[in-house]
Amino acid sequence: MLQPLCLHLLLGLGIQWILWAAAASLHTEKFYDLAGSGTFILLSHLSLRWRGAKFFRQQVQTGLVTVWAVRLGTFLFLRILRDGHDRRFDKVRDNPGMFFVYWTVQGIWIFVTLLPSLMLNLETRNKPLGLKDYLGWTLWTLGFLIQAVSDQQKWSFKADPDNAGKFIRSGLWAYSRHPNYLGEILQWSGLFLSASSVLSGYQYLSLLSPLFVWFLLNYVSGIPILEAQAKKRWGEDLAYKNYIQQTPVLWPFWKF
């Protein structure tokens, strides 16, 4: 299994590097997220066909990855078309070297996040569906709904001219300051859980997938950046101070 995994990693990185060259020459990040989502779909379907097994569990896993990628990729692409830019790239889109790092990190993120699904699809052993499958798919569904609903709520909020310059604190955003990221973590946790039905030995290293997603969103590219931007924009706003005191950053448990 090591050889096909390495080939999937190299293919994912190669796609990102080719698209980096195009993006760097055009000084744009507009298709960055769309490229990432497309690579998720490509690698998951390639791994499904690699061994030719296509067991029901593998088909469901690949289908869930595809649904996630199509929805999120489309949403992020429409959002950047609406906004005109992505603030994450304000200091790097005109710096080819740093821009290359961002595209490379995306390739690594895709591979690590997909590890449970790649290992599952490349596995020729099959087992009857069991509790871990159903729990994993239920967790994925819950995460998908949380992410999709919270994304739509924020989109609608920003589309209302009366909300110009304001921050969202309604809907799911009243229970978590980043419910979309919560949904993301739940989805990949669910896919690891379902894949673990047939994983064994070193394959359990694919637990890195949900842990890596959680780490990136909590400490690297997600929450820290958005929290810093929000504090800079509304840090002196009493309503915002009350919001951050009363609303958890990610996990909404004590809110209830």
Backbone hydrogen bonds, N-H to C=O, Kabsch-Sander energy under -0.5 kcal/mol:
donor,donor_aa,acceptor,acceptor_aa,energy
5,L,1,M,-1.9
6,C,2,L,-2.4
7,L,3,Q,-2.2
8,H,4,P,-2.2
9,L,5,L,-2.2
10,L,6,C,-2.7
11,L,7,L,-2.4
12,G,8,H,-2.4
13,L,9,L,-2.5
14,G,10,L,-2.8
15,I,11,L,-2.4
16,Q,12,G,-1.8
17,W,13,L,-2.5
18,I,14,G,-2.2
19,L,15,I,-2.3
20,W,16,Q,-2.2
21,A,17,W,-1.8
22,A,18,I,-1.4
23,A,19,L,-2.9
24,A,20,W,-3.4
25,S,21,A,-1.7
26,L,22,A,-1.5
27,H,23,A,-0.9
28,T,23,A,-1.9
32,Y,29,E,-1.7
35,A,31,F,-2.2
36,G,32,Y,-1.9
37,S,33,D,-2.4
38,G,34,L,-2.4
39,T,35,A,-2.0
40,F,36,G,-2.0
41,I,37,S,-2.0
42,L,38,G,-2.5
43,L,39,T,-2.7
44,S,40,F,-2.2
45,H,41,I,-2.2
46,L,42,L,-2.4
47,S,43,L,-2.4
48,L,44,S,-1.5
49,R,45,H,-1.4
50,W,46,L,-0.9
51,R,47,S,-0.7
59,Q,55,F,-2.3
60,V,56,F,-2.5
61,Q,57,R,-2.5
62,T,58,Q,-2.5
63,G,59,Q,-2.3
64,L,60,V,-2.5
65,V,61,Q,-2.1
66,T,62,T,-2.1
67,V,63,G,-2.5
68,W,64,L,-2.4
69,A,65,V,-2.5
70,V,66,T,-2.8
71,R,67,V,-2.3
72,L,68,W,-2.6
73,G,69,A,-2.4
74,T,70,V,-2.0
75,F,71,R,-2.4
76,L,72,L,-2.9
77,F,73,G,-2.0
78,L,74,T,-2.5
79,R,75,F,-2.2
80,I,76,L,-2.2
81,L,77,F,-1.9
82,R,78,L,-2.0
83,D,79,R,-2.9
84,G,80,I,-2.5
89,F,86,D,-2.2
90,D,87,R,-1.3
92,V,89,F,-1.3
93,R,89,F,-2.3
95,N,92,V,-2.0
99,F,95,N,-2.8
100,F,96,P,-2.2
101,V,97,G,-1.4
102,Y,98,M,-1.9
103,W,99,F,-2.0
104,T,100,F,-2.4
105,V,101,V,-2.8
106,Q,102,Y,-1.8
107,G,103,W,-1.7
108,I,104,T,-2.1
109,W,105,V,-2.9
110,I,106,Q,-2.5
111,F,107,G,-1.9
112,V,108,I,-2.8
113,T,109,W,-2.4
114,L,110,I,-1.9
115,L,111,F,-0.7
115,L,112,V,-0.9
118,L,114,L,-2.9
119,M,115,L,-2.8
120,L,116,P,-2.1
121,N,117,S,-2.6
122,L,118,L,-1.9
123,E,119,M,-0.5
123,E,120,L,-1.0
134,Y,130,G,-1.8
135,L,131,L,-2.8
136,G,132,K,-2.3
137,W,133,D,-2.7
138,T,134,Y,-2.0
139,L,135,L,-2.5
140,W,136,G,-2.4
141,T,137,W,-2.2
142,L,138,T,-2.4
143,G,139,L,-2.5
144,F,140,W,-2.8
145,L,141,T,-2.4
146,I,142,L,-2.3
147,Q,143,G,-2.6
148,A,144,F,-2.8
149,V,145,L,-2.7
150,S,146,I,-2.3
151,D,147,Q,-2.4
152,Q,148,A,-2.1
153,Q,149,V,-2.6
154,K,150,S,-2.2
155,W,151,D,-2.3
156,S,152,Q,-2.6
157,F,153,Q,-2.1
158,K,154,K,-2.4
159,A,155,W,-1.6
160,D,156,S,-0.7
160,D,157,F,-0.8
163,N,160,D,-2.2
164,A,161,P,-1.5
166,K,163,N,-2.4
173,W,170,S,-1.6
174,A,171,G,-1.6
175,Y,172,L,-1.6
176,S,172,L,-1.2
177,R,248,P,-2.4
178,H,249,V,-0.6
181,Y,178,H,-0.5
182,L,178,H,-1.6
183,G,179,P,-2.3
184,E,180,N,-1.7
185,I,181,Y,-2.3
186,L,182,L,-2.2
187,Q,183,G,-2.1
188,W,184,E,-1.8
189,S,185,I,-2.0
190,G,186,L,-2.3
191,L,187,Q,-1.9
192,F,188,W,-1.8
193,L,189,S,-2.3
194,S,190,G,-2.3
195,A,191,L,-2.0
196,S,192,F,-2.2
197,S,194,S,-1.3
198,V,195,A,-1.9
199,L,195,A,-0.7
203,Q,200,S,-2.0
204,Y,201,G,-1.9
205,L,202,Y,-2.2
206,S,203,Q,-2.0
207,L,204,Y,-1.9
208,L,205,L,-2.2
209,S,206,S,-2.2
211,L,207,L,-1.5
212,F,208,L,-3.3
213,V,209,S,-2.2
214,W,210,P,-2.5
215,F,211,L,-2.6
216,L,212,F,-2.8
217,L,213,V,-2.4
218,N,214,W,-2.1
219,Y,215,F,-2.7
220,V,215,F,-0.5
220,V,216,L,-1.9
221,S,216,L,-1.2
222,G,216,L,-1.1
223,I,217,L,-3.2
226,L,222,G,-2.1
227,E,223,I,-3.1
228,A,224,P,-2.0
229,Q,225,I,-2.2
230,A,226,L,-2.5
231,K,227,E,-2.5
232,K,228,A,-2.1
233,R,229,Q,-1.8
234,W,230,A,-3.5
235,G,231,K,-1.6
237,D,234,W,-2.2
238,L,236,E,-0.5
241,K,237,D,-2.3
242,N,238,L,-2.3
243,Y,239,A,-2.0
244,I,240,Y,-2.5
245,Q,241,K,-1.5
246,Q,242,N,-1.9
247,T,243,Y,-1.8
255,K,252,P,-0.7
256,F,252,P,-1.1
256,F,253,F,-0.9
